[in-house]
Amino acid sequence: MRTDSSPGTLPAREHLPATDAGTPVLDVVIPVYNEEKDLRPCVRRLHEHLTRTFPYAFRITVADNASTDGTPLVAARLAAEIPEVATFRLEQKGRGRALRTVWSASEAPILAYMDVDLSTDLNALLPLVAPLISGHSDLAIGSRLARSSRVVRGPKREFISRAYNLILRGSLQARFSDAQCGFKAIRRDVAQALLPLVEDTGWFFDTEMLVLAERAGLRIHEVPVDWVDDPDSTVRIVRTATDDLKGVWRVGKALTTGSLSLDRLARPFGDDPRDRELPDVPRGLARQLVGFCVVGGLSTLFYLALYSVFRQFSGSQVANALALLVSAVANTAANRRLTFGVRGRGGAVRHQAQGLVVFGIGLALTSGSLAALGAATDSPAHSTELAVLIAANLAATVLRFLLFRAWVFPDRTESDGPSPVVATPTVVAASPVVAASPVVAGHIPSVPGPVPAAPLPHRPVPHLSYDPYPTTQVRAGEAADGNWRDATLRLQPVRPHDTEPGDPR
């Protein structure tokens, strides 16, 4: 059940039409920082592969985030030599910042990125983007941890990668298998709505994007890859792992408190069986029962622990009332978010007030049980009191679930709330600055809002019909009017860091 009325939903996925057009279908971004040695062979190899195997128009964009060596010059020369290559420069570090900036400005319907070392075999590129072109999926990732993947790397990196993904599964309930593989793609309409919600500008960018997409119900396609570790990688593992754990804590806290409006990313799947109205079948009953039982079990343990503590300095009735009150507030909050899927803070006070009424019923049952026990024996043992309280709480649990489902968190249909309105994000394009290179300065065109996906053009042979994109040098956050502000999409307040002290590159 969704009660958050955040406006805006993504349109139903459709196969991009295969018609002739000059707009590139695929924009492959290569984020780089001081990669003057590996950049040229990487771009050459990728361009040759796409020219030979990809049947539609494409572009390769080198996203230089504040390199201090000869990387900008190498990128400019590649853009001058190869029509399908463009460059984009930012004056601040951060892989996530580079991807968000370039993806937000790109007009290609399919956006992808890969690391400059090309550790992932390029034969997986077409399977990566095909589900997005066909309309089957919203995002696609390469997975080194799939059963059919073939990976060559040391035991240290293998252990860290698997441990990190286990942490994601245990803490954020992530179901995707590999968050860190530098080989991902996303549909442009999804990126426009999803990227403003992603705060990280460094290496946790991928993980945060995937977790939010999965929680919003978007479909993530996984492709098994062949991957060979780069022994010369400049990634500092310890610092990256520390920053990732901080990101896990931040995202987990935001999801728990409901501060992220993920309902705006709802996707109408069309013929998804979950969207079909079935008569006489309560919606989500089985899932709610499981969630309620889990929350109830944890709440009971929490209640018994509190009762044992309060019993040390008060009578049984007072200890029971205090323990039940504290656990009832926690129980209502947990059931509100986890069992019945209520996000946001709207109605939280009313839900807690109704939960206190349910608490009163539970208090009457448990207090009555203790009173009956006291009447039966003058000095009951502590274990006997606990047994009676457990039985009374089990009896109250069934009634509590029914009241929660029918009264506190009733199921609502879409007609109960306001009609959804498509959110129109705006893009503030960064002003171009003339680059110190032989290429004439230009800019990647900005898009004022979500537009229909560009038709799927067949790639002309031997050259593409669209104009090449020369070198661009921008300062992250500088708008066209000269004022400094974040030049990215904004559907709700986003707090990107101005600096990236933890960026390992």
N, C-alpha and C positions, 0 to 999 in steps of 0.2 A: 504494500500500500504506500502510495506517495502522497504526502500532504504538502510538500514544498511547492509553492505556486510560482516558482521562478519561470519567467516567460521564455519561450523559444525552444524549438526542437529541431533536430537535424532532419533534412528530407530523407525519404526512403532511398536506399542505395539503388542505383541503376547502372547498367553497363554503359560505359562511355561510347557514344556512337563512333564508328570507324568511317570518318569522312575526311576529305582533304582539307587541311588548314595549316597555317604557318606556325601556330602556337605549339611549343614542345609539350608532349604528353608527360614526359618524365623529366624531373629536375633532380639530378644527383649532386648533393652537396658534400664536399670534402672539407671538413674543418681542419685547419692547420695552425700550428704555432712553431716557428723556427724549424721548418721542414724543407729547407732549400735543397738538401741532398736527395730526398726521396720523392719530392713533388712531381718533377718532370716524368720519371719513369712510371709513376703511378697514374698520372693523367693520360699519358700515351697508351698505356696498357688498357685502361678502362675505356678510352675512346675507341681503340681498335676493337675491343670486345663488343661494345654497343653497336658500332657500325656494322659488324659482321652478324650479330645475332638479334638485335632489337628491331622489330619491324616498324616502329613509329618514331616520330621526331623526338629528339631528346636534347638536353643541355647538361653540361657538367659545370658546376659553380664551385670555385675555390673560395672558401670562407676563411680569410686570413684574420685571426683575432690577435692583433697587436704583436706580430712577429718583429723581432729586432735584427734578424739576419737578412740574407738576400732572398727570402721567400717572396716578398711582394714583387720583386723584379722578375723572378722566375715565373710567377703567376701571370704577370703582364705579358711576357713573351709568349707564353702558351696561348693566352687569349688572342694575341695578334696573329699567331700561326694557325690556330684551329678555330673555325667559325663556331663550332658547337661548345666552346669553352668561354666562360665568363668569370670574372673575379669580383670579389666584394671584400672590402677591408673595414674592420672595426678597430678602434683605438683602445679597447678594453679586452682583457683576457676572459676566457670562459667558453668551453665548447657549447654548453647549453645556450649561452647568450648568442653565439654565432648562429646556431641552428634556428633559434626562434626568430632572429632578425631576418635571415635570408628566406626562411620558409614563409614568414608573414608577408614578404614583398614579392614572392614568386607568383606567377600567374599559371604555372603548370598544374593540372588537376591531380597529378601524382607526385609526391615529394619523397625523396629518399636521402639517406646519407650513409657513408661508409668511412672507415678510418683510412688514413693515408698509407698505412703499411700494407693494405690489401691482404691481410691475413686470411680473410674469408675467400674461398674459391668463387670466382665471378660467375660460374655456371649456375649459382643459386640466385642471381639477380633477377632473371626473368620469372622464375617461380615465386620470388618475393613480391613482385609488383603485379603479377597476373590476377590474384584475387581482388586487388583493389581496382584494377581496370574493369574487371567483370562485374563489380558491384557485390561480390560475395562478402567482403570484409572491410573493416574500417582502418585497421592498422595491420602491419605485418612485421615480424621480427625473425632474424636468423637465430637459431638455437644450437649451441654447442653441446647441450646436455640432453638432447633427444637421443633415443636409442640408436637411431640409424646415422647419427652424426659421426664423423671421423675427425678426431682432434689430436694434434701433436703439441703437447706443452708439458712443462715441468710439474712435479707433484705439488710444489708450493702454490702455484697459480690455480691448479686444479682444486686443491683443498679450499682455498679462499673463495673461489667462484661458487663451489657447491655449498659452502657454509653460508655465504651471503644469500643465496637463493632459498636456503632452508629458513633463514631468519625472515625473509620476506613472506614465506608461506606461513610461518608461525605467528608473526606479528601483524601483518597486513592482509592475511588470507589470500595472498596472490596465487593465481593458478597458472600463470605463464611460467615457463621453465628457465628462461635465461634473460635476465634484465640487462646485462652488461655487454652483450655482444654488439660491437659497433657496426651493425648491419640492419637497418630498419627503414620502413617506409610508412607513409600515412596519406590518406586522401586529403586534398586541400580543404574541402568544406569542413572536415573533422578538425583539421589543424586550426582553422580560424576560430572555432568555438572552444577548443581544448587548450591551446597554448596560453591564453590569458590566465588560466587557472594554475599553471605550472610556475612556481616561484624560483626554483633552483636555476642557476646560470652556469653550473659546472658539470661535474661528472654524474651527479645524481639526477640530472635532467631526464635521462632515459627512464629510470625507475619511476620517478614521480609521474611522468606522462603515462606510462603503462598502468600504474596502479589506479590513477584517476579514470582512465579510459575503461578499465575493467569494472570498476565500481559503478560507472555510469551505464553499464550494460552494452558497451560497444564490443564488436567482435574483433578479436586479435588472432591473426593467422600466424602459425609458426612453421618455419622452414628448416629442416635439418641441414646443417652446413658442414663442409669440409674446411677445417681451420688449422692453420699452422702458426704457432706462437712466434712473435717477433722478438728475437733475443736482444735487440737494440732499443726496445720500447723505453720511453722516457717517463712512463707512468710511475709515480711513487706510491707503492701499494699501501703502506701503512697510513699515510695521510689521506689517500682516497677512501680507504675503508672507514677511517674515523669520520670523514665528512658524510659518507653514505649512511652510517649509523645515526648521525645527527639528523639527516634527512628522513630516515625511517621514523624516528621519534616525532618529528614535526608533522609529517603527513598522518601518522597514526593518531596523533592528538587532534588534528583538524577533522579527521573522519569520525572520531569518537564524539566530538562536541557538535558535529553537524554544521560546521562553519563553511563548508564547501557546498555550493549550489550545483550539485551534479545532475539534478533533474533537467537542467537546461540542455544537457547532452542526450536526452532520451531520443532514441532512434525508432521511428515506426517501421518495424520489420515487415509489415505487409501480411504475408501468409504464415508468419510465425505461429505455431499452435498455441503459444502462450497468450496470444492476443485474441483468441477465439472465445466467444462467450458460450459457456456450457451451462445449460439450465440445471438447477438443483445441485450444483457442485460448488461448495464454498471455496472461494479463491484463496489459495495460499495456506489452506488449513494445515496441511501436513508440515510445511516448513515452519509455520508459526508454532505448532505444537512442539517441534524439536527445539526451536529457539527458546520457547517458554520453559521447557523442562531443563535445559542447560542453565539458563539464568536462574530458575528456581532452585536448582541444586546448589549453585554457587551462593545464592542468597541465603539458603538454609544454613550452609556452613558458616557464612559470615554472621548470621543471626546467633547461632549457637556459641560462636567464639565471643561475640559481644555479651551474650547473656552470662557466660562464665566469668567474664571480667567484671560486669556490673554486679554480679551476685556476691562478689567479695566485700562490697561495702554497702549493700542495700538488700531489702527483702526480695522475695521471689517475684511479687507482683510488680514492684518498681523496676527491677532488673528486666523483666519480661517486656514491660511497656517501652522502656528506653531502647532495648535491643531491637524490638519490633519496629519502632519508629525510624531509627537510623537505617535499618536494613530495608524498610519499605520505600524510603526515598531513593535509595540506590537501586532497588528492584524496579521501581517505576521508570527511572531514567534508563536503565539497561534494556528493559522491555520496549520502551518507546523507540529506542534507536535500533536495537538488534533484532527484536522479534517482529515488530510491526512496521519497521522501516520508516519511521517518522524522522525527517531530517530538518535541520534548521531550528531556530529557537521560538518560532511562532507557536503559540498555544502551550508552551512548556509549563507555564504557571497553572493553567487550567488543568492540564493533565496531572500535575502533581497534586492539585486539590482533589481531583477525582480519585487519584491513587490513595490519598489519605482516608477517603471514605471507605475504600476497599480495605485499607489498613485497620479502620475501626471494626470492620466485620471480623477480620482476622484476630484482632485484639480481644473481641468478645468471645470468640471460640477458644482461644488459648487461655484467656483469663478464667473462663468458665471451667475449663479442664483443670487448671490449677486449683480453683476453688473446690471442685469436686474431689480432687486428690487430697486437699487439706481436710475436707470433711471426713474422708475415709480413714485417714491416719494422721496422728498428731505430728510426727516428725518423719516425713518421707525422705528417702535417700536421694542424693543429688542425681544419681543415675536414673532413678525412677522418674524424677521430674523431667529429665531430658527425654526419656521415652514417651511420656505423656505429651510433651510439647511437640515431639516429632509427629506423633499420630494426629494431633490437632492441626498442625501445619499442613499435613498431607490432605486432610479433609478440607481445609481452607483453600488449598491450591487449586482444586478443580473449580470452585466458585470464583476464585480470583481470575482465572483464565477466561471464564465465561463473561465476567464483568468487564475485563480489559477488552475483549474482542467486540462485545456488543455495545458497550457504553463509553469506555474511556478512549479506545482507538477503533471506532467503527470503520468498516471498509467503505471507501468512497469511490464513486465512479467519476469519470471525467466531467460529467454534467453537473456535479456538485460544486465545482469551482469555476473560476473565470476561464474563458477560452484562451488557450495558449496563443501567444503572439510570437512570431519569429523574431528573435533578437538580431539586430543588425550591427555587428561590430564595425568599428571604424579603424582605419589604419593611418597613422601619421608617418609619412615617409621622411626618412632622414635626408638632409640636404647634401648633395654631392660636393666634394672638394676635389680640385684638380690634383691628380696623383703625379708624383715625380717619376714618370715612366714614359716611354715612347707612344703609349696608347692614349688617344684622346679621352678625357674623362667623360663619363656618362653615368647613368644610374639604372638600376633595375626598376622597372615601373612599379609603383605602388597600386594597390587595389582598394577602392573606397569601401568595399563591403563584399559580402558573399555574392558571387555571381555564378550562373550555371556553369557546370563543368565544361571545359573546352572540349570540342569534338576530337575524337581520336584520329589524328592525321597519320597517313602512311608516310614514312620518311622518304623524301625525294632522293633520287640517286642521280648524280653522285653527291650533290650538296643540298642542304636544307634551304627552303625558300625564305625563312625568317631572318631578320637582321641579327648579326652577332652582337653580343653584349660586351662592350669594352670594360676596362678597369674602372672600378669605383672605389673611392676612399671616403669613408664617412666616420663620424665620431658617434659612438653609441649614445643615444639619448638626445641628439641635437635635432631639432625640428626645423622645418623650412623657414620659419620666421626668425630663426636665430636663438630662440629660447631653448633652455635645456630641460628636457623631459624625456620620459621613456618613450621610444619610438616603436612601440609594439602594440598589438591588439589589446583592448581593454573592454571586457564585459563586466568586470567587477574589480575592486581594488586589488592590485597586484603589488607585491613588495620585493622586486628584484634587488639584489645587493649591488651597490655602486662599485664595490670592489670585490675581489674574489681571493681573499687571503689564503683559502684552503685549496685553490686550484693547483694541482700538482704539475701542470705543464708550464 
